[in-house]
């Protein structure tokens, strides 16, 4: 595993209440973002009593300066239909100002439309629609989107990625509760067992799995999942997962969203 390395200099993460902190570096438009999400969700289901986590948005941009000159910190009227590759990342940071749960709902909706290709998420007006779907405070979201606080948060993510020499997405940096220790950087994508092994090595103890949730509990937590995610979480075949999901669809508990390439299953509210 050549892409696993200690950071050359210790970088202190925020105050940690769980023994391990994960910095998850993603580019929202990278196909691998969906794959790492599946791994993170299984880790959360089985071992979230051992770690806390945060996404660090690391979009690759040709010019942030041109974006700043174009938007001038506000969005209204005729500007509603402007688009830019950075807008989804900025929108995520704006959603985070309403709390971690709000941001999580927004990211789920954003990825849902990205996977199914149902909306062009680079448009500001589309991001407003997605914020509504995620039950965010729209006035607050619109104000935060062009705010200095959101710009600083986005720039902070880019700075962290630069300081930690993140040059591949996704990447995860593991920190333990001793802030003097170096972080362990894992660049690229590996099998689920690799991440579990790293957790165990950092804790220097045998990991204890949490009991698997019911399907209802799983969908109440994540709202939208792929067939593959469900199969991975319950360690069953895709065919068995689809059979169980279809049962719950017939019971009107979930609904199926699909295109030619993928199926998503969403909690029916």
N, C-alpha and C positions, 0 to 999 in steps of 0.2 A: 504494500500500500504506500507507494511513493508520495502520494499527495496528502499524507498525514504528517504533520510536523508541529513542533513547538514554536510558538512565536518567539522572535529573537529578543523582544523586550516585553516585560510584564505590562499589561494594560488593565487597569482596575475596572471591573464592571460595576454596575450600581449595587446598592445594598442587597444582599442575598438572604432570603428567609429559608430557601431550600438549599441543600448542599451543592447543587450544580446549577449553573446558569448557561443557557444556550443562546448564542447569537446566530440567527439563521439568515444568511445573506441570499436574497433572491432577486432576480429580474422578473417582474410580473409577466412579461411577454415571452420568457423563455419556456419552451415545452417542458423542461425539466422541473420547473416550479411546481407543476401538478404532481410529478413523481415524488418530489421531496415532501410535498404536503401529505401524500399517502403514508410515507414513513413517519412523519411527525405525528400524524393522527394516531397511528398504532402505538407509538411511544407514549403519547398522552393517555391513551386508554389503559395501557399496562403499567406505566411507570411514572406518571406525572406527580406522584408523591415525592419523587427524588429531585425533580428539576423544575425550574421556571424557564421562560423563554421569551424572546422578542424577535420579530422580523426586522431586518435591516434592509431597506429598499435600495437597490444598487443598479438602477437603470443605466444602460450605456447610452450616453447622449453626445451628439456631435457638437452642440453649442448650447449651453445653459444661458449664456449672456444674451443671445438673440431672443430667447424666450422671455427673459426679464424685460427687455426693451419693448417687446410686443405687447405683453400683458399689462405692464405698469401697475401691478398690484391690485387690479379690480376687474370684475367681470359683470357686465350688465348690458341690457339692450341688444344692440347689433352684435356684440361680442359673444353672445351665447352659442353661436355655431362655430367658433374657432376650434381648431384641433392642434394637438402637438403630442409627440411620443412621450413626453414627460408628464402629461396631465394625469394618467392613471396613478402614477407614483405620488404625485402631489396630492391627489384626492385621498389616497390612503393615509397620508400624514395629516390631512385635514380631518378625516374621520377619527383618527387617533385622539384628537383633542376632545372628542366626546366620550372617551374611555376605551379601554381595551376590548370590551365586548362589542361595542358599536363598530370599532375598526374591524373586528373579526367578522361580523355580519356583512360589512361592506366588502371585505376581501372575498368572502364566499360568493356574494352576488356578482362581483366583478369577474371572478374566475368562471362562474357559471356561464355568463354571457360570452366570455372569451373562448371557453371550451366548445360551446354550441354554435359560436359565431352568429349570435342573434342580434348583437348590437356592435357598432363601432365605438369601442370604449376610449378612443383617443379624443372624442368630442366632448367638450365641456357640458353641453346640454344633455348628452347621454349619461354622463357621470352624475348629474343632478337627478335624472330619472332613477339611476341605480341607488343613489342615496335614499330616495323615497322608498324604493323596494326594501331597503335594509332598515327602514324605520328610524332613520336619523332625523335630527332637527334640521330641516332644510335651510331655514334662514341662517342658522349658526354655521352649517356646512358651507353655504355660499360665501358667507363673510370670511370664514377661516381659509377657504381655498386661495384667496388672494392676499392673505395676511402675511405679515412679517414673521409671525410665530411659525406658520407652516413652512415658509421658505427656509427659516433657520433649521427646523426639524429635518427637512429634506437635505439641506446642505450638511447637516450633522451626520446623517446616514452615509452620504458620499464620503465625508471626511473619515469616518470610522473604517469604511471599506478600504480607503487609501492607506490609512495608518496600519491596518492589519494585512496589507498587501493581498487583498482579495482580487484575484484575476480570473476566477472561474466560478460559474454559477450553476447550481447552488454550491454554497460552502457553509460549513457550520464551525463555529469556534466554541469549544467547551471551556468553561471556567469552573474551578471549585471554589469553596467558601474562603480559602486563604488568598487574599488579594495580592500577596507577594509572589504567588506562583504564576508561572507562565500559562497562557491559554494554549489549548491543543486545537490546531486548525485542521479541519478535514475538508479538502478541496474536491469538488466533484460529487458523484453519486455512487453509493455503495449499497450492498444488500442490507436489509434491516438488522441482521445479526451483528454486523460490524458496529453499528451505533450502540446496540445493547452491550456489546463487549467493551466498548470505550467507557460507557457509563459505569460498568462494573469495575473496570480498572481504576477509574478515578475515585470511586467510592471505597475501593479496596475491601469489598464485602460482596457476599452473594445477594443478588437482587431478588426481591419478592414481588411477584406479579399481583396486580389487583384482579379481582374476579371480573370476567368479561361482562359487559353490560348487556341488557336485553336489546333487541332491535329497536324498541321504542325509546329506550334510554340513549342509544347511539344516535338516533335521528333527532332527538330533542337537543342533543349536544352539538351536532355538526350540521343538521338541517339538510344538507345536500351531499350525497356520496356517489361515487361510481361503483359499478358492479365489482371491479377489481379491488377497490378499497375495502368493501364489505368482505370479499373473499379473503383478503390478506388479514384483516382484523380477526376473523373467526377461524382462520387456517382451514378453509374449505375450498372446494373447487369453484370456478366461476359458474359452472352449471348449477351447483347446489345453492350458491349465493343468489343466482337469478330466480331459482324456484322459490326460495324463501321470500325474496323481495316481491315477486308476483303475488304471493299469498296476501301480503300486506297491502298491495295495491288493490286487490279485490275487496279487501276489508276497508278501503277508502282511508287508509292511514298514511299512505305515501302516493306520489304520482311519478310517472316516468316522463323524462324529457330526453329526446334523442335526436341525433342526425345520422348521417351515413357512417360516421366513424365511431361514435361513442354514445353510451346511455348514462344519464344521470338520474338518480332517484332522490326526490325532494319531499320533505315532510309536508303533508297536506294540512293547511291551517284553515 
